Amino acid sequence: MLIQPEKKAFLTPGYHACDIIDLIDESGTNQYATFTLKFILDFNGIERFCYLEGNHVFDEHGNIVAENNFLITRWTRFMDFLNIKPMVGFNEKGEFEDENGKIINDIAGYLRDVLTGNYIAYLAYTKPSKTSGKSFLKTQLIAANEKEAEAVNFVNFMLSKNNFFENDPSTPVTTKASGQPF
């Protein structure tokens, strides 16, 4: 009998049903981000990760500057797409609290408790790296099923701005006959 490698399942760019199986707060472990939350996702037996990370911008008094703050914008969008109720966010000191002002010390644990339901994720390629020129398939967005229309609008906007791609931009697309790019 021939010995053959095990066939592995793989994911392609686009929308996929997924389950959020765990969250890990990795803040303080990444030299490039002051906040990192790792979502562990299951796509019918295929485990993938999605990271929500960024840096807080503080003023001279140690308070978060909300204006033009990428992390706050991304966090708010993520929580909206995940349909988190009550809304959870950062207070002026960079701590987590809910919309009622209650401080949340363990954000991963809190979200583990409130994230129930069915989710979709959008996978797309990143922009090619400046150093290697390679692009990677990455989970770009997670959304509750009831937020699908909003998620599709957001993905279409991001695709139109070339923030991520459905085809690997680091690999030229060629025809089989001529070998020339389309």
C-alpha positions as CSV (number, residue, x, y, z in Angstrom):
1,M,0.0,0.0,0.0
2,L,1.3,3.5,-0.9
3,I,2.0,5.8,1.9
4,Q,0.6,9.3,1.3
5,P,0.6,12.5,3.3
6,E,-2.6,13.3,5.1
7,K,-4.9,15.6,3.1
8,K,-5.3,18.8,5.1
9,A,-8.4,21.0,4.9
10,F,-7.7,24.6,4.1
11,L,-9.6,27.8,3.9
12,T,-10.0,30.1,1.0
13,P,-10.7,33.9,0.9
14,G,-14.2,34.9,1.6
15,Y,-17.0,34.5,4.2
16,H,-17.0,31.4,6.4
17,A,-19.2,30.3,9.3
18,C,-17.1,30.0,12.5
19,D,-17.3,29.5,16.3
20,I,-15.4,31.6,18.8
21,I,-13.8,28.9,20.9
22,D,-11.6,31.0,23.2
23,L,-10.1,34.5,23.8
24,I,-6.8,35.3,25.3
25,D,-5.6,38.7,26.5
26,E,-2.0,38.9,25.3
27,S,-1.5,42.5,26.2
28,G,2.1,43.2,27.3
29,T,3.5,40.3,25.2
30,N,3.8,42.1,21.9
31,Q,6.5,44.8,21.6
32,Y,4.5,46.6,18.8
33,A,1.1,46.9,20.6
34,T,0.1,47.9,24.1
35,F,-3.2,45.9,23.7
36,T,-3.6,42.5,22.1
37,L,-6.7,40.3,22.2
38,K,-6.4,36.9,20.5
39,F,-9.7,35.3,19.2
40,I,-9.3,31.5,18.6
41,L,-11.8,30.5,15.9
42,D,-13.0,27.1,14.7
43,F,-13.9,26.7,11.0
44,N,-15.4,23.2,11.0
45,G,-12.3,21.7,12.5
46,I,-9.8,24.2,11.2
47,E,-8.4,26.5,13.9
48,R,-7.5,30.0,13.0
49,F,-6.7,33.2,15.0
50,C,-7.8,36.8,14.7
51,Y,-6.0,39.5,16.6
52,L,-7.4,42.8,17.8
53,E,-4.4,44.9,18.7
54,G,-3.1,48.4,18.8
55,N,-1.6,51.2,20.9
56,H,-3.3,53.6,23.2
57,V,-2.5,57.3,22.6
58,F,-2.3,59.2,25.9
59,D,-2.2,63.0,26.6
60,E,0.2,64.7,29.1
61,H,-2.2,63.8,32.0
62,G,-2.2,60.1,31.2
63,N,-5.7,60.1,29.7
64,I,-6.5,58.3,26.5
65,V,-6.9,60.6,23.5
66,A,-10.0,59.5,21.7
67,E,-9.7,61.7,18.6
68,N,-8.0,59.8,15.7
69,N,-7.3,56.8,17.9
70,F,-7.1,53.7,15.7
71,L,-7.4,51.2,18.6
72,I,-10.6,52.8,19.9
73,T,-12.1,52.9,16.4
74,R,-11.2,49.3,15.7
75,W,-12.3,48.1,19.1
76,T,-15.7,49.8,18.8
77,R,-16.2,48.4,15.3
78,F,-15.3,44.9,16.5
79,M,-17.7,45.0,19.5
80,D,-20.5,46.3,17.2
81,F,-20.0,43.6,14.6
82,L,-19.9,41.0,17.4
83,N,-23.2,42.5,18.8
84,I,-21.9,42.9,22.3
85,K,-24.6,44.2,24.7
86,P,-24.0,46.2,26.8
87,M,-21.2,47.8,24.8
88,V,-17.7,47.4,26.3
89,G,-14.9,49.8,25.7
90,F,-12.0,51.8,27.2
91,N,-12.3,54.5,29.8
92,E,-10.0,57.6,29.9
93,K,-7.3,55.6,31.8
94,G,-7.2,52.7,29.4
95,E,-9.2,50.3,31.6
96,F,-12.1,48.3,30.2
97,E,-15.6,49.2,31.4
98,D,-19.1,48.6,30.2
99,E,-21.5,51.3,29.1
100,N,-22.8,51.5,32.7
101,G,-19.4,52.4,34.0
102,K,-18.6,49.0,35.6
103,I,-14.8,48.2,35.4
104,I,-13.9,44.9,33.7
105,N,-10.6,43.5,34.9
106,D,-10.6,40.3,32.8
107,I,-11.8,41.4,29.3
108,A,-11.1,37.9,27.7
109,G,-13.2,36.2,30.5
110,Y,-16.0,38.8,30.2
111,L,-16.2,38.4,26.4
112,R,-16.1,34.6,26.7
113,D,-19.2,34.8,28.9
114,V,-21.2,37.1,26.5
115,L,-20.1,35.8,23.1
116,T,-22.8,33.2,22.3
117,G,-24.4,32.6,19.0
118,N,-23.4,32.1,15.4
119,Y,-20.6,34.0,13.7
120,I,-19.2,34.6,10.3
121,A,-15.6,35.5,9.5
122,Y,-14.1,37.1,6.5
123,L,-10.7,35.9,5.3
124,A,-8.6,37.9,2.9
125,Y,-5.0,38.5,2.0
126,T,-3.0,41.2,3.7
127,K,-1.0,43.8,1.8
128,P,2.4,42.4,0.8
129,S,5.1,42.8,3.4
130,K,7.6,45.6,2.7
131,T,10.5,43.4,3.7
132,S,9.6,40.0,2.2
133,G,7.0,41.0,-0.4
134,K,4.7,38.1,0.8
135,S,1.1,38.3,1.6
136,F,-0.8,36.1,4.0
137,L,-4.4,34.8,4.3
138,K,-5.7,36.4,7.5
139,T,-9.0,36.6,9.4
140,Q,-9.9,40.3,8.8
141,L,-13.3,40.4,10.4
142,I,-15.6,38.5,12.8
143,A,-19.3,39.3,12.9
144,A,-22.5,38.0,14.5
145,N,-24.8,36.5,11.8
146,E,-27.4,39.3,12.5
147,K,-24.7,41.8,11.5
148,E,-23.9,40.2,8.2
149,A,-25.2,43.1,6.0
150,E,-23.1,45.6,7.9
151,A,-20.1,43.3,7.7
152,V,-20.5,42.9,3.9
153,N,-20.6,46.7,3.5
154,F,-17.5,47.2,5.6
155,V,-15.6,44.4,3.7
156,N,-16.6,45.9,0.3
157,F,-15.3,49.3,1.5
158,M,-12.0,47.9,2.7
159,L,-11.5,46.0,-0.5
160,S,-12.2,49.1,-2.5
161,K,-9.4,50.9,-0.5
162,N,-7.0,48.0,-1.1
163,N,-6.6,47.4,2.6
164,F,-6.9,43.7,2.0
165,F,-7.4,41.4,-1.0
166,E,-9.4,38.4,-2.2
167,N,-6.5,37.2,-4.4
168,D,-2.9,37.0,-3.2
169,P,-1.3,40.2,-4.4
170,S,2.2,38.8,-3.9
171,T,1.6,36.1,-6.5
172,P,1.1,37.2,-10.1
173,V,-1.9,35.6,-11.7
174,T,-1.0,33.8,-14.9
175,T,-2.9,32.0,-17.7
176,K,-2.1,28.3,-18.2
177,A,-1.5,28.7,-21.9
178,S,0.9,31.6,-22.1
179,G,2.2,32.0,-18.6
180,Q,1.6,35.7,-18.9
181,P,-0.3,37.8,-16.3
182,F,-3.9,38.4,-17.0
